[in-house]
Every structure is written in C-alpha cells, then in structure tokens.
Amino acid sequence: MAKIQMITPLVEMDGDEMTRILWKMIKDELILPFIDLKSEYYDLGLKHRDETDDKVTVESANATKRLGVAVKCATITPNAARVKEYDLKEMWKSPNGTIRAILDGTVFRKPILVKGIEPNVRTWKKPITIARHAYGDIYKNTEMIIDGPGKVELVYTDSNGDEKRSLVHEFKAAGIAQGVHNLDASIESFARACFEYALSQKEDLWFATKDTISKQYDHTFKDIFEEIYEKEYKEKFEEANIIYFYTLIDDAVARVMKSEGGFIWACKNYDGDVMSDMLSSAFGSLAMMTSVLVSPDGCYEYEAAHGTVQRHYYKYLNGESTSSNSVATIFAWSGALRKRGELDNLPELVDFANRLEKATLDTIESGKMTGDLGAISTLENIQILNSEEFIHEIAKKLQ
C-alpha cells in the first residue's frame, strides 16, 4: 500500500519518560507504516532542554509559528527533586508555559467518550470542553523567598520614569512572595477564541473567575469578556441559539457537577489546568482527553493533557511490563495530522486521522484496553493489554 504523502512538515516535539517510549511505539506502528511523515523534530526531553539552556523549547514554539501545526509529547516540569534526579543546571520552567506564552493561544481540552467508560458524575451525558487561557498567571510568574522582616511591594515604572507602588505585605518573619501578570491583548485573544469556538461547536460558553476577591486582576478578565461579547458576539450567539454565561469560579464548579454537559467552560490558566484534569478523570481517565492550543494567528499545537507517567517509566526501566494508556497521545497525533491535511487540502491525510481515532476507540469497545480503563469499564469479557499490546491491536484494525 502506497504511503500517504505530506506537503508541509509538522513540528514534532518529543518528551519524557513513559510517554516518550509510547511516542516511539505510536510512530513506528501507527504512523510511519501509513504516512510518509514530514516533520521538524525537536527533543524536549528534560536532559536536552538542560543541555540547550531550554533554547530548544523556544525554537520548537517558533517553528510552530512558522509551520502552523505541531504535535507534542508530555514533558517534565522540574521541581527540586527533579533537579537533583536529572542533575539540572537550574529548575527550568514549564515547557508548556513557555510555548503557550510564545503562541499566545487558548487550550481547548475535551474528554474522549467511548462505549463502556461511564462518567463518574451520573448527570453528565455530553462532553464538557475546557477552554484554558494559555498565557501568564503563575506559569510566567516571578517568585521570591523572603528570608526575614521587610516589605514586598509591586512597583510599576512607566516610560517616563514615574513610579506606582503598592504594598504586597509587611513581613515580620520569613515567608514567600509571588508576582503574576497578564496582558489585555492576550485576554482579548482568549475571549475571541472562546466565542469563536463556541459558535463553531454551537455550544453554550461559560466563563468564571473570582472577581469578588480579585477586584482588579480577575475583574479585568470579566470586563474584557463582557465588552467583547456585547460588541461582537451577542447577536451571533442569539442567532445560533446559544448563551454566554458568567459566574464566580466556585459557583461554576457547583453548577458543573449538576449539569448534563455539552458546553464549553472558559477558565483562567491555573483554573483550566486543574479543572481539565478533574474533568478528564471524572469522564474516565486522564489519558482520555484531547488537548489543542490554538493561537490568534491560526497555529495549532496538539498534545496529551496528562503527565509523563513516571511510575510506569521506572517499571519499564526495570524490565517490568506496563499498561500505559496511550489514547490521548494517539489523538494528539491524529489531531495534528488532520489539521495538517485540512490546511494543505489533503483529504487522504484527514481520512487517515479519522480512521486512526476510530481504530483506537473500536479497540477499546471490543473489550481490549489498558489497565486504567479496565478498572472502570462496564463492558464484559475485558482483556487487559500491556502498553505495546494495546498499540499492536490498534495497528491491526488500521490494517
């Protein structure tokens, strides 16, 4: 069978630990036998990021801006323990945070529904899509250890040299401090991306912050969303028979738990990070969620929303069998290939992406799945497969 030809390369960002192992399995068995893959490869494994002083992360993001489509493996964001484990030069920041800041996009995360995996919340009948702002907040923060008594201030110096100061805290003893920021332009892009996505999906849009406590920072998010909605999208939403709904983040959480789903929930960066993991787990598994970063200028970066599966990686290194769920990583590849096919007018590439997703879900619905899904599946006669066996079975269906 002749391989499907590509025109424009996509950006390939390799990652860490068990997901790096799965990445190679997926390429070798599910991609390369069927596609003459064209990609620009960037190794975002933690060791290579350290060797390049994290320049490789910036290079991969800029390549995404140039080529328009990227697919990314899960990566490690190091803490103190990881710095010691990998003997790092420093505690490098989140590669996802760096990429999102450069692309200034919005992350849309949606559960992958499959027969036999029922949501833990009994009222949920339809997927709930998280729209996560992908710029600023704690992911581009500045932190400081306070050693003893003294004061911490926010200081803004304008282009004329004039200063504006605001006291953060008068410390009487040791503590910690943190500074975060965002940009009106980025919030505006976030808002428009959410409104456009809601219109494309014909689903209601919810947005939530904590503006009653954060009367300037969070309130600015609320005001920008409201202004753009009223000026640019109110009539379009009414014509599409969908609604825009704003509430406080704690009220939104309570409402979500009693909803039927079928809407888009726009969240600030940190809220979206946390809530997307909650939703994916409650819908079935952390490895059963699609994730795509969409930039204002039309760039797309597809990734798995979960981590690097560290525990399974250590078992793999010891020669033990693992049953790691590769579905989200497979769907990252299918999403990137589909978008590349759409942009380059390659219907055969789009069709392959659809067939890859169908083969993956058909494998699960036939009762063959990884351990995490087997533990919660309502299907009968389940066969638990290890990491490699599961990908083998998908490859059989693709053939």
Secondary structure as UniProt FT lines:
FT   STRAND          4..5
FT   STRAND          10..14
FT   HELIX           17..26
FT   HELIX           27..31
FT   TURN            32..34
FT   STRAND          35..36
FT   STRAND          39..43
FT   HELIX           46..51
FT   TURN            52..54
FT   HELIX           55..67
FT   STRAND          69..72
FT   HELIX           80..85
FT   TURN            86..87
FT   HELIX           95..103
FT   STRAND          106..111
FT   TURN            115..116
FT   TURN            122..123
FT   STRAND          129..133
FT   HELIX           137..140
FT   STRAND          142..146
FT   STRAND          150..157
FT   TURN            159..160
FT   STRAND          163..171
FT   STRAND          175..179
FT   HELIX           184..201
FT   STRAND          205..209
FT   TURN            211..213
FT   TURN            215..216
FT   HELIX           217..228
FT   HELIX           229..233
FT   HELIX           234..240
FT   STRAND          244..248
FT   HELIX           249..257
FT   STRAND          264..267
FT   HELIX           269..283
FT   TURN            286..287
FT   STRAND          289..294
FT   TURN            296..297
FT   STRAND          300..304
FT   HELIX           310..317
FT   TURN            318..319
FT   HELIX           327..343
FT   TURN            344..345
FT   HELIX           347..365
FT   TURN            366..367
FT   STRAND          368..369
FT   HELIX           371..374
FT   TURN            375..376
FT   STRAND          383..384
FT   HELIX           387..398
//
